[in-house]
Amino acid sequence: MTAVEAKAQAGAVIPPVDDEELAAGRASRPRGKRRLGPGKPIRLGYLIGPLLLLGVWSWGSAQGWIDPRVLTAPWTVVTTAWDLWESGRLGPDLLVSARRFALGLVFGVLAGLALALVSGLSRWGEAIVDGPVQIKRSIPNLALLPLLLLWFGIDERMKIITIALGVLIPIYIHTHNGLRSIDGRYAELAETLRLRPGAFVGRVVLPGALPGFLLGMRFAVTSSWLSLVVVEQVNATSGIGYMMLLAGTYGQTDVIIVGLVLYALLGLASDTVVRLIQRRALSWRRTLED
């Protein structure tokens, strides 16, 4: 029988344990004991999965289990990419794709953020904005392409607008949810302090909606690359998707795989950048991610 149990049976009053004593108890916990949760972050852990996939791909190609006509070996992809770069074909297409991605992402983020603020801060704004956004959410960009082609033709406007429409939805959904998840007591405190609407938005609304906005940014970046793949293979004359489309016409599997690898690397890099920003901007939160 422990001393605490003996005191409890004797009717003695057990003093309460404060936060400092609990923290000291956690610090003195044996290191070998398993903790609940995912555990400590793994340095560069996001690269383990892609590297394992690359290893399986390389092993299968080296052993002859993968037909080169179906999936080109990794070393052949690297050689082909270098040849395309040396010939001056890859660089311009890569720059065009990056420009379309950046412009579509910027316009989509600005539009989604503006609509989320209007809808999240006003019941009338929500009544007007939320319904059309939800309708667009249920219509994929691929279904809108014929109409966008009819309205804007095959120039850059159609491509950038298509990408922006794909970005707008996740930014709006997650930012709107972040706005409506702000504790109502902060609004009451702002009213008590007689904050002006601009100060209320800057000091309460935007910081409170930041976690939702950054989560939406991760989805938005992915949507931007997905939309880019679609628009560059429909009536395009430049870009990585156009390069892949031509390669498919001539049966150049290695060039197609180069394009897919580029899309994958660019998508992984952009998502990593957003995750780093998210970790720095939300360093004050204590979550399982930490």
ROSEZA-366013 format. One record per residue (C-alpha): residue number from 0; residue in one letter; x, y, z. Coordinates in Angstrom, 2 decimals. Last residue first. Example, Ala and Ser with C-alpha at 12.3 -4.5 7.8 and 13.67 -1.06 7.14 Angstrom:
<resi:1 resn:s u:13.67 v:-1.06 w:7.14>
<resi:0 resn:a u:12.30 v:-4.50 w:7.80>
END
This chain:
<resi:289 resn:d u:4.89 v:19.29 w:-32.54>
<resi:288 resn:e u:2.34 v:17.94 w:-35.04>
<resi:287 resn:l u:0.39 v:16.59 w:-32.07>
<resi:286 resn:t u:-0.50 v:20.19 w:-31.26>
<resi:285 resn:r u:0.81 v:23.05 w:-29.09>
<resi:284 resn:r u:0.12 v:26.30 w:-30.92>
<resi:283 resn:w u:2.44 v:29.31 w:-30.62>
<resi:282 resn:s u:4.53 v:28.13 w:-33.60>
<resi:281 resn:l u:1.59 v:28.85 w:-35.88>
<resi:280 resn:a u:3.38 v:31.19 w:-38.31>
<resi:279 resn:r u:6.58 v:29.13 w:-38.27>
<resi:278 resn:r u:4.90 v:25.76 w:-38.76>
<resi:277 resn:q u:2.54 v:27.08 w:-41.41>
<resi:276 resn:i u:5.38 v:28.73 w:-43.30>
<resi:275 resn:l u:7.27 v:25.44 w:-43.25>
<resi:274 resn:r u:4.16 v:23.57 w:-44.40>
<resi:273 resn:v u:3.62 v:26.05 w:-47.25>
<resi:272 resn:v u:7.22 v:25.59 w:-48.44>
<resi:271 resn:t u:6.87 v:21.80 w:-48.26>
<resi:270 resn:d u:3.71 v:21.94 w:-50.35>
<resi:269 resn:s u:5.56 v:23.96 w:-53.00>
<resi:268 resn:a u:8.44 v:21.48 w:-53.07>
<resi:267 resn:l u:6.18 v:18.41 w:-53.27>
<resi:266 resn:g u:4.16 v:19.92 w:-56.12>
<resi:265 resn:l u:7.28 v:20.96 w:-58.03>
<resi:264 resn:l u:8.81 v:17.52 w:-57.57>
<resi:263 resn:a u:5.64 v:15.70 w:-58.68>
<resi:262 resn:y u:5.05 v:17.95 w:-61.70>
<resi:261 resn:l u:8.68 v:17.52 w:-62.74>
<resi:260 resn:v u:8.44 v:13.74 w:-62.30>
<resi:259 resn:l u:5.33 v:13.67 w:-64.49>
<resi:258 resn:g u:7.02 v:15.72 w:-67.20>
<resi:257 resn:v u:10.12 v:13.52 w:-67.18>
<resi:256 resn:i u:7.84 v:10.45 w:-67.31>
<resi:255 resn:i u:6.25 v:11.78 w:-70.51>
<resi:254 resn:v u:9.71 v:12.44 w:-71.99>
<resi:253 resn:d u:10.78 v:8.85 w:-71.24>
<resi:252 resn:t u:7.60 v:7.41 w:-72.77>
<resi:251 resn:q u:8.24 v:9.01 w:-76.15>
<resi:250 resn:g u:5.43 v:7.45 w:-78.21>
<resi:249 resn:y u:5.34 v:10.24 w:-80.81>
<resi:248 resn:t u:1.87 v:11.54 w:-79.88>
<resi:247 resn:g u:2.55 v:10.92 w:-76.21>
<resi:246 resn:a u:5.67 v:13.07 w:-76.41>
<resi:245 resn:l u:3.63 v:15.88 w:-77.93>
<resi:244 resn:l u:1.18 v:15.75 w:-75.02>
<resi:243 resn:m u:4.03 v:15.62 w:-72.50>
<resi:242 resn:m u:5.61 v:18.77 w:-73.95>
<resi:241 resn:y u:2.18 v:20.45 w:-73.89>
<resi:240 resn:g u:1.82 v:19.53 w:-70.21>
<resi:239 resn:i u:5.25 v:20.95 w:-69.42>
<resi:238 resn:g u:4.40 v:24.28 w:-71.01>
<resi:237 resn:s u:3.83 v:25.59 w:-74.51>
<resi:236 resn:t u:1.32 v:25.49 w:-77.35>
<resi:235 resn:a u:-1.79 v:24.67 w:-75.35>
<resi:234 resn:n u:-5.16 v:23.64 w:-76.80>
<resi:233 resn:v u:-5.97 v:21.35 w:-73.87>
<resi:232 resn:q u:-3.00 v:19.54 w:-72.34>
<resi:231 resn:e u:-1.67 v:22.58 w:-70.53>
<resi:230 resn:v u:-5.11 v:23.33 w:-69.07>
<resi:229 resn:v u:-5.41 v:19.96 w:-67.32>
<resi:228 resn:v u:-1.91 v:19.76 w:-65.83>
<resi:227 resn:l u:-2.25 v:23.34 w:-64.60>
<resi:226 resn:s u:-5.51 v:22.51 w:-62.85>
<resi:225 resn:l u:-3.77 v:19.75 w:-60.91>
<resi:224 resn:w u:-0.86 v:22.06 w:-60.05>
<resi:223 resn:s u:-3.19 v:24.75 w:-58.74>
<resi:222 resn:s u:-5.30 v:22.24 w:-56.84>
<resi:221 resn:t u:-2.20 v:21.06 w:-54.98>
<resi:220 resn:v u:-1.25 v:24.62 w:-54.05>
<resi:219 resn:a u:-4.83 v:25.34 w:-52.98>
<resi:218 resn:f u:-5.01 v:22.28 w:-50.71>
<resi:217 resn:r u:-1.91 v:23.43 w:-48.84>
<resi:216 resn:m u:-3.18 v:27.01 w:-48.87>
<resi:215 resn:g u:-6.47 v:25.92 w:-47.30>
<resi:214 resn:l u:-4.56 v:24.69 w:-44.27>
<resi:213 resn:l u:-2.82 v:28.06 w:-44.16>
<resi:212 resn:f u:-6.18 v:29.88 w:-44.27>
<resi:211 resn:g u:-7.68 v:27.70 w:-41.54>
<resi:210 resn:p u:-4.76 v:28.33 w:-39.19>
<resi:209 resn:l u:-4.79 v:32.09 w:-40.02>
<resi:208 resn:a u:-8.50 v:32.66 w:-39.33>
<resi:207 resn:g u:-7.96 v:33.83 w:-35.75>
<resi:206 resn:p u:-4.98 v:36.01 w:-36.69>
<resi:205 resn:l u:-7.04 v:37.60 w:-39.52>
<resi:204 resn:v u:-10.21 v:38.17 w:-37.51>
<resi:203 resn:v u:-8.85 v:39.51 w:-34.23>
<resi:202 resn:r u:-6.16 v:42.16 w:-34.66>
<resi:201 resn:g u:-6.47 v:43.12 w:-38.32>
<resi:200 resn:v u:-10.20 v:42.57 w:-38.76>
<resi:199 resn:f u:-11.05 v:44.26 w:-35.47>
<resi:198 resn:a u:-8.68 v:47.13 w:-36.25>
<resi:197 resn:g u:-10.42 v:47.73 w:-39.56>
<resi:196 resn:p u:-13.88 v:47.48 w:-37.99>
<resi:195 resn:r u:-12.97 v:50.01 w:-35.26>
<resi:194 resn:l u:-12.27 v:48.69 w:-31.81>
<resi:193 resn:r u:-14.57 v:49.92 w:-29.09>
<resi:192 resn:l u:-12.70 v:48.11 w:-26.28>
<resi:191 resn:t u:-15.98 v:46.53 w:-25.22>
<resi:190 resn:e u:-16.82 v:45.72 w:-28.82>
<resi:189 resn:a u:-13.42 v:44.06 w:-29.25>
<resi:188 resn:l u:-14.02 v:42.06 w:-26.06>
<resi:187 resn:e u:-17.38 v:40.88 w:-27.40>
<resi:186 resn:a u:-15.74 v:39.87 w:-30.67>
<resi:185 resn:y u:-13.07 v:37.96 w:-28.73>
<resi:184 resn:r u:-15.81 v:36.29 w:-26.69>
<resi:183 resn:g u:-17.24 v:34.84 w:-29.89>
<resi:182 resn:d u:-14.33 v:32.41 w:-30.14>
<resi:181 resn:i u:-13.16 v:32.22 w:-33.74>
<resi:180 resn:s u:-14.49 v:29.10 w:-35.50>
<resi:179 resn:r u:-16.56 v:31.13 w:-37.99>
<resi:178 resn:l u:-13.43 v:32.77 w:-39.34>
<resi:177 resn:g u:-11.51 v:29.50 w:-39.60>
<resi:176 resn:n u:-14.40 v:27.86 w:-41.45>
<resi:175 resn:h u:-14.48 v:30.75 w:-43.90>
<resi:174 resn:t u:-10.71 v:30.44 w:-44.37>
<resi:173 resn:h u:-11.01 v:26.70 w:-44.96>
<resi:172 resn:i u:-13.82 v:26.88 w:-47.52>
<resi:171 resn:y u:-12.67 v:30.05 w:-49.32>
<resi:170 resn:i u:-9.05 v:28.97 w:-49.76>
<resi:169 resn:p u:-10.14 v:25.48 w:-50.82>
<resi:168 resn:i u:-12.52 v:26.91 w:-53.48>
<resi:167 resn:l u:-10.43 v:29.75 w:-54.93>
<resi:166 resn:v u:-7.50 v:27.58 w:-56.02>
<resi:165 resn:g u:-9.40 v:25.62 w:-58.68>
<resi:164 resn:l u:-11.02 v:28.79 w:-59.97>
<resi:163 resn:a u:-7.59 v:30.46 w:-60.13>
<resi:162 resn:i u:-6.22 v:27.59 w:-62.25>
<resi:161 resn:t u:-9.08 v:27.92 w:-64.75>
<resi:160 resn:i u:-8.69 v:31.72 w:-64.81>
<resi:159 resn:i u:-4.95 v:31.36 w:-65.53>
<resi:158 resn:k u:-5.54 v:28.93 w:-68.40>
<resi:157 resn:m u:-8.37 v:30.92 w:-69.98>
<resi:156 resn:r u:-6.43 v:34.18 w:-69.77>
<resi:155 resn:e u:-3.33 v:32.63 w:-71.34>
<resi:154 resn:d u:-4.91 v:32.22 w:-74.78>
<resi:153 resn:i u:-7.21 v:29.45 w:-75.99>
<resi:152 resn:g u:-10.44 v:31.45 w:-76.23>
<resi:151 resn:f u:-11.87 v:33.42 w:-73.32>
<resi:150 resn:w u:-15.62 v:32.76 w:-73.39>
<resi:149 resn:l u:-15.85 v:29.66 w:-75.60>
<resi:148 resn:l u:-12.75 v:28.11 w:-74.04>
<resi:147 resn:l u:-14.16 v:28.83 w:-70.59>
<resi:146 resn:l u:-17.40 v:27.11 w:-71.56>
<resi:145 resn:p u:-15.65 v:24.03 w:-72.92>
<resi:144 resn:l u:-13.32 v:23.97 w:-69.86>
<resi:143 resn:l u:-16.04 v:24.12 w:-67.20>
<resi:142 resn:a u:-16.46 v:20.34 w:-66.90>
<resi:141 resn:l u:-12.70 v:19.94 w:-66.40>
<resi:140 resn:n u:-12.82 v:22.53 w:-63.63>
<resi:139 resn:p u:-15.01 v:20.25 w:-61.56>
<resi:138 resn:i u:-18.53 v:21.40 w:-60.60>
<resi:137 resn:s u:-19.50 v:20.63 w:-57.00>
<resi:136 resn:r u:-17.34 v:23.42 w:-55.57>
<resi:135 resn:k u:-18.80 v:25.85 w:-58.10>
<resi:134 resn:i u:-22.23 v:25.27 w:-56.54>
<resi:133 resn:q u:-20.75 v:25.72 w:-53.06>
<resi:132 resn:v u:-19.25 v:29.03 w:-54.17>
<resi:131 resn:p u:-22.59 v:30.14 w:-55.62>
<resi:130 resn:g u:-24.36 v:29.38 w:-52.31>
<resi:129 resn:d u:-21.75 v:30.96 w:-50.02>
<resi:128 resn:v u:-21.67 v:34.39 w:-51.63>
<resi:127 resn:i u:-25.12 v:35.97 w:-51.26>
<resi:126 resn:a u:-26.37 v:34.45 w:-48.00>
<resi:125 resn:e u:-22.85 v:34.57 w:-46.54>
<resi:124 resn:g u:-22.57 v:38.26 w:-47.34>
<resi:123 resn:w u:-25.95 v:38.89 w:-45.75>
<resi:122 resn:r u:-24.79 v:37.07 w:-42.64>
<resi:121 resn:s u:-21.61 v:39.16 w:-42.62>
<resi:120 resn:l u:-18.09 v:38.51 w:-41.36>
<resi:119 resn:g u:-17.53 v:35.05 w:-42.81>
<resi:118 resn:s u:-19.12 v:35.67 w:-46.20>
<resi:117 resn:v u:-17.31 v:38.90 w:-46.97>
<resi:116 resn:l u:-14.06 v:37.65 w:-45.46>
<resi:115 resn:a u:-14.31 v:34.33 w:-47.29>
<resi:114 resn:l u:-15.04 v:36.09 w:-50.58>
<resi:113 resn:a u:-11.94 v:38.27 w:-50.20>
<resi:112 resn:l u:-9.74 v:35.30 w:-49.24>
<resi:111 resn:g u:-10.97 v:33.21 w:-52.16>
<resi:110 resn:a u:-10.39 v:36.03 w:-54.65>
<resi:109 resn:l u:-6.90 v:36.82 w:-53.34>
<resi:108 resn:v u:-5.92 v:33.15 w:-53.19>
<resi:107 resn:g u:-7.23 v:32.45 w:-56.69>
<resi:106 resn:f u:-5.44 v:35.46 w:-58.20>
<resi:105 resn:v u:-2.14 v:34.52 w:-56.57>
<resi:104 resn:l u:-2.40 v:30.80 w:-57.39>
<resi:103 resn:g u:-3.36 v:31.40 w:-61.02>
<resi:102 resn:l u:-0.47 v:33.82 w:-61.47>
<resi:101 resn:a u:2.07 v:31.50 w:-59.83>
<resi:100 resn:f u:0.98 v:28.33 w:-61.66>
<resi:99 resn:r u:0.84 v:30.06 w:-65.03>
<resi:98 resn:r u:4.33 v:31.50 w:-64.50>
<resi:97 resn:a u:5.74 v:28.16 w:-63.35>
<resi:96 resn:s u:4.30 v:26.45 w:-66.43>
<resi:95 resn:v u:5.83 v:29.04 w:-68.77>
<resi:94 resn:l u:9.20 v:28.81 w:-67.00>
<resi:93 resn:l u:9.24 v:25.02 w:-67.28>
<resi:92 resn:d u:8.36 v:25.14 w:-70.98>
<resi:91 resn:p u:11.18 v:27.63 w:-71.60>
<resi:90 resn:g u:13.75 v:25.48 w:-69.76>
<resi:89 resn:l u:12.76 v:22.06 w:-71.14>
<resi:88 resn:r u:13.27 v:22.60 w:-74.86>
<resi:87 resn:g u:16.68 v:24.32 w:-74.89>
<resi:86 resn:s u:18.58 v:21.31 w:-76.26>
<resi:85 resn:e u:20.66 v:21.10 w:-73.08>
<resi:84 resn:w u:17.55 v:21.01 w:-70.93>
<resi:83 resn:l u:15.93 v:18.30 w:-73.00>
<resi:82 resn:d u:19.15 v:16.28 w:-72.91>
<resi:81 resn:w u:19.34 v:16.69 w:-69.12>
<resi:80 resn:a u:15.75 v:15.55 w:-68.71>
<resi:79 resn:t u:16.40 v:12.54 w:-70.94>
<resi:78 resn:t u:19.45 v:11.53 w:-68.90>
<resi:77 resn:v u:17.53 v:11.86 w:-65.62>
<resi:76 resn:v u:14.60 v:9.85 w:-67.01>
<resi:75 resn:t u:17.01 v:7.16 w:-68.25>
<resi:74 resn:w u:18.48 v:6.94 w:-64.77>
<resi:73 resn:p u:14.99 v:6.51 w:-63.31>
<resi:72 resn:a u:14.06 v:3.63 w:-65.65>
<resi:71 resn:t u:11.21 v:4.29 w:-68.09>
<resi:70 resn:l u:7.80 v:2.90 w:-67.23>
<resi:69 resn:v u:5.69 v:1.07 w:-69.84>
<resi:68 resn:r u:8.15 v:0.88 w:-72.74>
<resi:67 resn:p u:10.95 v:0.36 w:-70.22>
<resi:66 resn:d u:9.19 v:-2.87 w:-69.07>
<resi:65 resn:i u:9.47 v:-3.14 w:-65.30>
<resi:64 resn:w u:10.73 v:-6.43 w:-63.82>
<resi:63 resn:g u:14.12 v:-6.08 w:-65.49>
<resi:62 resn:q u:16.02 v:-6.31 w:-62.23>
<resi:61 resn:a u:17.44 v:-2.81 w:-62.63>
<resi:60 resn:s u:13.98 v:-1.38 w:-63.41>
<resi:59 resn:g u:12.38 v:-3.03 w:-60.38>
<resi:58 resn:w u:15.18 v:-1.85 w:-58.12>
<resi:57 resn:s u:15.03 v:1.71 w:-59.43>
<resi:56 resn:w u:11.24 v:1.95 w:-59.01>
<resi:55 resn:v u:11.39 v:0.40 w:-55.53>
<resi:54 resn:g u:14.12 v:2.87 w:-54.54>
<resi:53 resn:l u:12.23 v:5.83 w:-55.99>
<resi:52 resn:l u:9.14 v:4.85 w:-53.98>
<resi:51 resn:l u:11.27 v:4.54 w:-50.85>
<resi:50 resn:l u:12.74 v:7.99 w:-51.58>
<resi:49 resn:p u:9.25 v:9.45 w:-52.06>
<resi:48 resn:g u:8.10 v:7.99 w:-48.70>
<resi:47 resn:i u:11.19 v:9.05 w:-46.73>
<resi:46 resn:l u:11.23 v:12.64 w:-47.99>
<resi:45 resn:y u:8.46 v:13.90 w:-45.68>
<resi:44 resn:g u:10.55 v:12.71 w:-42.74>
<resi:43 resn:l u:13.15 v:15.41 w:-43.33>
<resi:42 resn:r u:13.87 v:15.31 w:-39.57>
<resi:41 resn:i u:11.37 v:13.00 w:-37.91>
<resi:40 resn:p u:9.01 v:14.79 w:-35.55>
<resi:39 resn:k u:8.75 v:13.28 w:-32.06>
<resi:38 resn:g u:5.99 v:10.79 w:-31.33>
<resi:37 resn:p u:2.68 v:10.15 w:-33.10>
<resi:36 resn:g u:0.58 v:10.36 w:-29.93>
<resi:35 resn:l u:0.68 v:8.59 w:-26.58>
<resi:34 resn:r u:4.09 v:8.26 w:-25.03>
<resi:33 resn:r u:5.96 v:4.97 w:-24.61>
<resi:32 resn:k u:8.07 v:4.65 w:-21.48>
<resi:31 resn:g u:11.79 v:4.38 w:-22.12>
<resi:30 resn:r u:12.45 v:7.91 w:-21.01>
<resi:29 resn:p u:11.23 v:7.31 w:-17.51>
<resi:28 resn:r u:8.98 v:10.16 w:-16.30>
<resi:27 resn:s u:10.91 v:12.80 w:-14.35>
<resi:26 resn:a u:9.91 v:15.59 w:-16.75>
<resi:25 resn:r u:6.27 v:14.55 w:-16.56>
<resi:24 resn:g u:6.36 v:14.68 w:-12.79>
<resi:23 resn:a u:8.02 v:18.09 w:-12.85>
<resi:22 resn:a u:5.28 v:19.35 w:-15.17>
<resi:21 resn:l u:2.65 v:17.98 w:-12.80>
<resi:20 resn:e u:4.38 v:19.65 w:-9.85>
<resi:19 resn:e u:4.45 v:22.96 w:-11.71>
<resi:18 resn:d u:0.78 v:22.65 w:-12.66>
<resi:17 resn:d u:-0.40 v:22.31 w:-9.05>
<resi:16 resn:v u:-1.15 v:19.12 w:-7.16>
<resi:15 resn:p u:-3.92 v:19.41 w:-4.58>
<resi:14 resn:p u:-3.19 v:18.48 w:-0.98>
<resi:13 resn:i u:-4.48 v:15.08 w:0.16>
<resi:12 resn:v u:-6.73 v:15.45 w:3.21>
<resi:11 resn:a u:-6.37 v:12.58 w:5.63>
<resi:10 resn:g u:-9.26 v:10.20 w:6.02>
<resi:9 resn:a u:-7.09 v:7.31 w:7.19>
<resi:8 resn:q u:-7.98 v:5.35 w:4.05>
<resi:7 resn:a u:-6.85 v:8.27 w:1.83>
<resi:6 resn:k u:-3.64 v:8.69 w:3.78>
<resi:5 resn:a u:-2.81 v:5.00 w:3.37>
<resi:4 resn:e u:-3.56 v:5.17 w:-0.35>
<resi:3 resn:v u:-1.22 v:8.16 w:-0.76>
<resi:2 resn:a u:1.53 v:6.43 w:1.24>
<resi:1 resn:t u:1.36 v:3.39 w:-1.01>
<resi:0 resn:m u:0.00 v:0.00 w:0.00>
END
